[in-house]
Amino acid sequence: MYSKNATRRAALAAGLALALGVGLSAQASAGAPRSVSGKPSDSVTRIADFYGAYIDAKSDPDHGGRLAEELRKYYVNAAYLKKLTAWEAKNGVDGVLHAQNVPVQWKVTDNGTANYTEAGITLTWGDGSTTKLVVDMSRSHRIIHIGTKGIEGSS
């Protein structure tokens, strides 16, 4: 049986590994082996890495604390991070998730664009309901927008 500190350290290490772009492969406990791949030069991979690590951090009993904040600083453009913080103060929910709760599953889909990357995010909640968000990432691999529509108003 793992202690609470050992579990927390393992979760933190996994989150940091994702944040640093270290590839991890997952294997299902039952059934055929699965693999997860990506590359740090790909914006959709980076968005997926961010959401995976952020949700893992927020799922921790202390709601991510410093790790969630560090992930935001690393992946989100500094100017947009200020806007995101203001949006959170106005709306009273987490701006990355657009919710107070933490989803049990997420999916990232490339919507493509020419000057930046737009990805559709589907968050699945414990009751099976979903929330759809759009995340825009600059060519410098920093998130520049999170909303229900893309930066240019498309959904």
Secondary structure, 3 states (H helix, E strand, C coil): CCCHHHHHHHHHHHHHHHHCCCCCCCCCCCCCCCCCCCCCCCHHHHHHHHHHHHHHHHHCCCCCHHHHHHHHHHHECHHHHHHHHHHHHHHCCECCCCECCCCCEEEEEECCCCCCEEEEEEEECCCCCEEEEEEEECCCCCEEEEECCCCCCCC
